[in-house]
Amino acid sequence: MKKTLLIIDMLNDFVLKGAPLEVPRAREIIPRIREKINEAYPKDVPVIYICDAHKKDDPEFKVWPVHAVKGTKGAEVVEELKPKDKDYIIYKTTYSGFYKTRLEKLLKRLKIDTLIVTGILTNICVLYTSVDALMRGFNVEIPEGCTAGLNPEDEKFALRQIREILKPRR
């Protein structure tokens, strides 16, 4: 099995106090994600950041407040988890890290079969990226304490869906 670590949307506009789409629990998961990054590097497990990067007039802003506009400070990965030069960054404009991105091509080039998924929001971007991964034949792992949602009920639902429905198939 060849794994990669995905870090989804750990961006200033979601994580910082008072941010437009603040996820208060996001700050709690930073140390656990940092641990996963530190475990990945010595094992040559690639680290891939999946980051919202919207245009100023993105249709998503009819549903959500303006956030993660490409080129702004809010669209940057939080300081504690900044990517290194050897890491990969995939920019997305919707919930799934696969939709209209180069993620699948990158995973195939790296010969990845298992995604270790971390980040936010558990019930939105983490869930939809995980579902899309399964539909494309990848295994999905969600490490304990490495995702955060807007509320505990939605988070529990999404994690249950991922763990019970998206079980490794190989």
ABEGO torsion letter per residue (X at the ends): XBBBBBBBGBBAAAABBGBABBBAAAAAAAAAAAAAAAAAAAAGBBBBBBBBBBBAABAAAAABBBBGBBGBAAABBBAAABBBAABBBBBBABABAABGBAAAAAAAAAGBABBBBBEOBAABAAAAAAAAAAAAGBBBBBBBGABBBABAAAAAAAAAAAAAAABBAX
